[in-house]
Amino acid sequence: DQQVKQNSPSLSVQEGRISILNCDYTNSMFDYFLWYKKYPAEGPTFLISISSIKDKNEDGRFTVFLNKSAKHLSLHIVPSQPGDSAVYFCAATDGGATNKLIFGTGTLLAVQP
Amino acid sequence: NAGVTQTPKFQVLKTGQSMTLQCAQDMNHNSMYWYRQDPGMGLRLIYYSASEGTTDKGEVPNGYNVSRLNKREFSLRLESAAPSQTSVYFCASSARQGFGYGYTFGSGTRLTVV
């Protein structure tokens, strides 16, 4: 039972264009969402997060949008750069005492020069 | 500025062998976690330790045991390795308070069981 789903295993985008990565969740108790970026042979690194009390959070070229009613969030990268090519994981937590993160399956983004 | 350190980076085991994956963090984080990454499955939580002295099962704990040795160290043990445990294992840590930065991950251990 996948509580966090990333339905697109891969995405290819031209340099300079917008990349949109999508994530859906099923657990209405989730109240904090994060995106991680992972390069080959490295551990995931934190990218950006959003609390359920917000619908948008920006950090430079990265923006995360949250639609609670649809249980959907998306990560926008504008403009996309070749160095953005990586696997992106969406993650969610209910913020309980354990701070457990539930991860999606990941989307491989390829930014073509 | 080591962050989370995992050893070894690579390991090949024969079916039935045992081994321990080591993890240490130097950020004074309270919580530590073990995940495995498999193709098409994302990152799945094996075990976690919310604070020193406590451990709990995650989504896929079967075949594994853990030890929170102290605040810094959290080890994962495979008592009798099986080919289904071939995976990349990641250790992570997080501060108890707040969610602003989520987890800090180690660079992973690539384990092959033949």
Contacts between the chains, C-beta under 8 A, distances in Angstrom:
chain1	res1	chain2	res2	distance
A	4	B	42	7.9
A	6	B	42	7.7
A	9	B	40	7.5
A	32	B	99	4.7
A	34	B	99	7.6
A	34	B	102	4.7
A	36	B	102	7.3
A	41	B	107	7.4
A	41	B	108	7.5
A	42	B	107	5.7
A	42	B	108	7.5
A	43	B	4	7.4
A	43	B	90	5.6
A	43	B	92	7.7
A	43	B	105	3.3
A	43	B	106	5.3
A	43	B	107	4.9
A	43	B	108	5.6
A	44	B	43	7.3
A	44	B	90	7.3
A	44	B	103	7.9
A	44	B	105	5.0
A	45	B	105	7.1
A	46	B	101	5.4
A	46	B	102	4.8
A	46	B	103	7.1
A	46	B	104	7.6
A	49	B	99	6.6
A	49	B	100	6.8
A	49	B	101	7.8
A	49	B	102	6.4
A	51	B	99	7.7
A	89	B	42	6.4
A	89	B	43	6.4
A	91	B	43	8.0
A	91	B	102	7.1
A	93	B	99	6.8
A	95	B	99	6.6
A	97	B	50	6.0
A	98	B	31	6.9
A	98	B	48	6.2
A	98	B	50	4.5
A	98	B	56	7.0
A	99	B	31	5.7
A	99	B	50	7.4
A	99	B	94	5.5
A	99	B	96	7.1
A	99	B	99	7.0
A	100	B	33	7.5
A	100	B	45	6.3
A	100	B	48	6.2
A	100	B	58	7.2
A	101	B	33	7.8
A	101	B	45	7.6
A	101	B	102	6.7
A	101	B	103	6.3
A	102	B	45	7.5
A	103	B	35	7.5
A	103	B	42	4.7
A	103	B	43	4.0
A	103	B	44	7.5
A	104	B	42	5.5
A	105	B	40	6.2
A	105	B	41	6.3
A	105	B	42	3.9
A	106	B	42	5.4
A	106	B	43	8.0
